[in-house]
């Protein structure tokens, strides 16, 4: 029994090509998800509470917490967090 590998047409692009292509909507989503991931890492490094970065839109960062008490602790650390984000080049 012989198995033949079919040839992949040149019009088919790899996932990496699609995600890193400059004219594709997936590139935009990929870049945005990478930015949010970086922000989450910075937030985790500055805050000692469990949070989730939800969005960054129009220079407004939305962070979700599990309770109002955690949100209050986050507000006390807001200045430190903003400084860390600025140092990382995130406005």
NUNU-573238 format. One record per residue: x, y, z of N, C-alpha, C in turn; residue in one letter. Coordinates in Angstrom, 3 decimals, decimal comma. Atoms other than C-alpha are relative to their C-alpha. Layout:
REM residues N
- nu | nv | nw | cau | cav | caw | cu | cv | cw | kolti
- X | Y | Z | X | Y | Z | X | Y | Z | A $
...
This chain:
REM residues 91
- nu | nv | nw | cau | cav | caw | cu | cv | cw | kolti
- 0,841 | -1,170 | 0,000 | 0,000 | 0,000 | 0,000 | 0,889 | 1,237 | 0,000 | X $
- -0,773 | -1,229 | 0,093 | 1,417 | 3,352 | -1,002 | -0,830 | 1,189 | 0,465 | X $
- 0,646 | -1,240 | -0,434 | 0,628 | 6,657 | 0,591 | 0,685 | 1,150 | -0,712 | X $
- -0,547 | -1,161 | 0,684 | 1,097 | 9,793 | -1,399 | -0,366 | 1,249 | 0,791 | X $
- 0,263 | -1,280 | -0,654 | 1,445 | 13,150 | 0,227 | -0,502 | 0,955 | -1,065 | X $
- 0,471 | -0,961 | 0,979 | -0,672 | 15,625 | -1,580 | 0,764 | 1,297 | 0,145 | X $
- -0,718 | -1,258 | 0,039 | 0,960 | 18,811 | -2,534 | -0,910 | 1,118 | 0,492 | X $
- 0,776 | -1,116 | -0,535 | -0,194 | 21,888 | -0,668 | 0,055 | 1,141 | -1,018 | X $
- 0,008 | -1,114 | 0,968 | -1,302 | 24,605 | -3,085 | 0,668 | 1,244 | 0,579 | X $
- -0,691 | -1,216 | -0,447 | 0,684 | 27,838 | -2,914 | -0,962 | 1,037 | 0,559 | X $
- 0,986 | -0,970 | -0,502 | -2,526 | 29,736 | -2,229 | -0,348 | -0,252 | 1,468 | X $
- 0,244 | 0,321 | -1,410 | -2,793 | 27,994 | 1,173 | 1,130 | 0,597 | 0,830 | X $
- -1,012 | -0,618 | -0,853 | -1,035 | 29,952 | 3,898 | 0,008 | -0,671 | 1,363 | X $
- -0,111 | 0,587 | -1,335 | 0,242 | 28,701 | 7,214 | -0,659 | 0,928 | 1,022 | X $
- 0,598 | -0,784 | -1,079 | -1,288 | 29,863 | 10,478 | 0,891 | 1,184 | 0,352 | X $
- -0,936 | -1,089 | -0,325 | 1,846 | 31,908 | 11,229 | -0,061 | 1,098 | -1,047 | X $
- 0,080 | -1,004 | 1,063 | 1,611 | 33,647 | 7,848 | -1,275 | 0,830 | 0,151 | X $
- 1,268 | -0,711 | -0,154 | -2,029 | 34,529 | 8,499 | 0,052 | 0,930 | 1,207 | X $
- -0,018 | -0,800 | -1,226 | -1,467 | 35,745 | 12,065 | 0,956 | 1,174 | -0,090 | X $
- -0,994 | -1,065 | 0,075 | 1,561 | 37,838 | 11,158 | -0,142 | 0,856 | -1,248 | X $
- 0,238 | -0,795 | 1,198 | 0,223 | 39,172 | 7,855 | -0,572 | 1,352 | 0,361 | X $
- 0,396 | -1,366 | -0,366 | -0,367 | 42,910 | 7,843 | -1,404 | 0,382 | -0,453 | X $
- 1,305 | -0,405 | 0,533 | -3,666 | 42,967 | 5,947 | -1,125 | -0,944 | 0,403 | X $
- 1,017 | 0,970 | -0,372 | -5,648 | 40,371 | 7,786 | -0,557 | 0,308 | 1,381 | X $
- 0,667 | -0,277 | -1,276 | -8,159 | 40,755 | 10,606 | 0,590 | -0,854 | 1,127 | X $
- -0,589 | 0,852 | -1,038 | -6,547 | 37,845 | 12,449 | 1,295 | 0,585 | 0,541 | X $
- -1,228 | -0,655 | -0,470 | -3,295 | 39,787 | 12,609 | -0,342 | 1,017 | 1,076 | X $
- 0,428 | -1,013 | -0,974 | -5,101 | 42,580 | 14,423 | -0,422 | -0,652 | 1,313 | X $
- 0,436 | 0,698 | -1,207 | -6,733 | 40,165 | 16,870 | 1,172 | -0,629 | 0,734 | X $
- -1,195 | 0,611 | -0,585 | -3,443 | 38,364 | 17,433 | 0,834 | 1,047 | 0,739 | X $
- -0,787 | -1,074 | -0,612 | -1,595 | 41,622 | 18,133 | -0,679 | 0,509 | 1,271 | X $
- 0,744 | -0,475 | -1,166 | -4,328 | 42,764 | 20,509 | 0,077 | -1,009 | 1,151 | X $
- -0,071 | 1,013 | -1,057 | -4,300 | 39,465 | 22,404 | 1,393 | -0,049 | 0,621 | X $
- -1,367 | -0,021 | -0,528 | -0,508 | 39,641 | 22,746 | 0,194 | 1,194 | 0,938 | X $
- -0,109 | -1,181 | -0,847 | -0,766 | 43,165 | 24,152 | -0,710 | -0,224 | 1,332 | X $
- 0,736 | 0,269 | -1,241 | -3,415 | 42,093 | 26,688 | 0,732 | -1,023 | 0,864 | X $
- -0,785 | 0,996 | -0,735 | -1,262 | 39,133 | 27,650 | 1,185 | 0,659 | 0,718 | X $
- -1,113 | -0,736 | -0,601 | 1,704 | 41,434 | 28,284 | -0,491 | 0,845 | 1,172 | X $
- 0,578 | -0,820 | -1,077 | -0,487 | 43,761 | 30,335 | -0,345 | -0,878 | 1,196 | X $
- 0,355 | 0,907 | -1,091 | -1,759 | 40,800 | 32,379 | 1,237 | -0,401 | 0,787 | X $
- -1,243 | 0,363 | -0,685 | 1,820 | 39,797 | 33,175 | 0,493 | 1,150 | 0,874 | X $
- -0,415 | -1,173 | -0,781 | 2,619 | 43,342 | 34,332 | -0,908 | 0,158 | 1,214 | X $
- 0,965 | -0,118 | -1,098 | -0,556 | 43,496 | 36,432 | 0,297 | -1,050 | 1,070 | X $
- -0,300 | 1,076 | -0,950 | 0,274 | 40,142 | 38,021 | 1,272 | 0,297 | 0,793 | X $
- -1,249 | -0,325 | -0,681 | 3,770 | 41,408 | 38,852 | -0,130 | 1,126 | 1,007 | X $
- 0,164 | -1,158 | -0,881 | 2,536 | 44,595 | 40,514 | -0,998 | -0,280 | 1,123 | X $
- 1,072 | 0,224 | -0,963 | -0,602 | 43,407 | 42,281 | 0,146 | -1,352 | 0,666 | X $
- -0,051 | 1,261 | -0,738 | -0,782 | 40,736 | 44,926 | -1,384 | -0,629 | 0,131 | X $
- 1,359 | 0,537 | -0,006 | -4,405 | 39,919 | 44,152 | -0,306 | -0,597 | -1,375 | X $
- 0,372 | 0,642 | 1,256 | -6,046 | 37,769 | 41,500 | -0,925 | 0,916 | -0,794 | X $
- 0,779 | -0,861 | 0,884 | -7,315 | 39,881 | 38,611 | 0,057 | -0,569 | -1,414 | X $
- -0,017 | 0,345 | 1,421 | -8,109 | 39,485 | 34,927 | -0,096 | 1,281 | -0,811 | X $
- 0,056 | -1,145 | 0,900 | -7,319 | 42,077 | 32,294 | -1,070 | -0,304 | -1,038 | X $
- 1,128 | 0,247 | 0,900 | -10,532 | 42,376 | 30,276 | 0,167 | 0,708 | -1,334 | X $
- -0,136 | -0,730 | 1,264 | -9,776 | 45,073 | 27,708 | 0,859 | 1,243 | 0,185 | X $
- -0,685 | -1,288 | 0,070 | -7,752 | 48,085 | 26,703 | -0,557 | 0,701 | -1,210 | X $
- 0,654 | -0,718 | 1,087 | -9,748 | 50,542 | 24,662 | 0,054 | 1,487 | 0,304 | X $
- -0,106 | -1,454 | -0,160 | -9,121 | 54,271 | 24,160 | 0,783 | 0,371 | 1,255 | X $
- -0,865 | -0,221 | -1,167 | -6,362 | 54,167 | 26,805 | -0,700 | -0,244 | 1,326 | X $
- 0,701 | 0,358 | -1,232 | -8,832 | 52,792 | 29,350 | 0,146 | -1,502 | 0,213 | X $
- -0,242 | 1,393 | -0,326 | -7,777 | 49,542 | 30,973 | -1,106 | -0,498 | 0,923 | X $
- 1,044 | 0,609 | -0,826 | -10,553 | 47,335 | 32,339 | 0,563 | -1,265 | 0,629 | X $
- -0,490 | 1,145 | -0,760 | -9,551 | 44,890 | 35,054 | -1,160 | -0,546 | 0,817 | X $
- 1,083 | 0,662 | -0,722 | -11,980 | 42,375 | 36,527 | 0,567 | -0,632 | 1,263 | X $
- -0,398 | 0,600 | -1,274 | -11,742 | 41,319 | 40,174 | -1,142 | -0,872 | 0,514 | X $
- 1,020 | 0,911 | -0,520 | -13,613 | 38,739 | 42,213 | -0,899 | 0,650 | 1,041 | X $
- 0,833 | -0,642 | -1,028 | -14,928 | 41,190 | 44,801 | 0,306 | 1,493 | 0,069 | X $
- -0,206 | -1,426 | -0,210 | -15,304 | 44,820 | 45,746 | 1,215 | 0,278 | 0,865 | X $
- -1,165 | -0,176 | -0,879 | -12,664 | 44,387 | 48,439 | 1,294 | -0,081 | -0,813 | X $
- -1,183 | 0,120 | 0,854 | -10,142 | 43,257 | 45,826 | 0,126 | 1,234 | -0,895 | X $
- -0,016 | -1,208 | 0,831 | -11,126 | 46,202 | 43,601 | 0,537 | 1,193 | 0,799 | X $
- -0,501 | -1,077 | -0,854 | -10,441 | 48,559 | 46,517 | 1,507 | -0,120 | 0,173 | X $
- -1,445 | 0,201 | -0,118 | -6,989 | 47,034 | 47,036 | 0,694 | 0,393 | -1,301 | X $
- -0,555 | -0,366 | 1,300 | -6,372 | 47,474 | 43,311 | 0,089 | 1,526 | -0,128 | X $
- -0,016 | -1,473 | 0,087 | -7,284 | 51,166 | 43,536 | 1,157 | 0,596 | 0,801 | X $
- -1,125 | -0,487 | -0,797 | -4,695 | 51,651 | 46,279 | 1,326 | -0,195 | -0,723 | X $
- -1,233 | 0,298 | 0,740 | -2,045 | 50,162 | 43,977 | -0,021 | 0,571 | -1,414 | X $
- 0,194 | -0,515 | 1,358 | -3,280 | 52,011 | 40,870 | 1,211 | 0,788 | -0,504 | X $
- -1,147 | -0,817 | 0,416 | -0,373 | 54,481 | 40,775 | 1,202 | -0,883 | -0,349 | X $
- -1,104 | 0,928 | 0,288 | 2,202 | 51,667 | 40,969 | -0,232 | -0,743 | -1,309 | X $
- 0,340 | 0,722 | 1,218 | 0,393 | 49,785 | 38,230 | 0,178 | 0,894 | -1,229 | X $
- -0,130 | -0,927 | 1,138 | 0,225 | 52,817 | 35,941 | 1,472 | 0,277 | -0,315 | X $
- -1,433 | -0,219 | 0,222 | 3,944 | 53,477 | 36,433 | 0,647 | -1,209 | -0,671 | X $
- -0,558 | 1,220 | 0,596 | 4,792 | 49,850 | 35,598 | -0,416 | -0,128 | -1,464 | X $
- 0,480 | 0,058 | 1,391 | 2,657 | 50,000 | 32,436 | 0,722 | 1,031 | -0,859 | X $
- -0,740 | -1,028 | 0,754 | 4,325 | 53,252 | 31,357 | 1,430 | -0,428 | -0,273 | X $
- -1,380 | 0,489 | 0,185 | 7,784 | 51,748 | 31,912 | 0,082 | -1,059 | -1,102 | X $
- 0,033 | 1,048 | 1,021 | 6,758 | 48,868 | 29,643 | -0,418 | 0,551 | -1,367 | X $
- 0,367 | -0,612 | 1,271 | 5,684 | 51,339 | 26,951 | -1,474 | -0,106 | -0,337 | X $
- 1,443 | 0,097 | 0,202 | 1,950 | 50,851 | 27,420 | -0,621 | 1,228 | 0,621 | X $
- 0,565 | -1,268 | -0,490 | 0,083 | 54,129 | 27,708 | -1,235 | -0,205 | 0,805 | X $
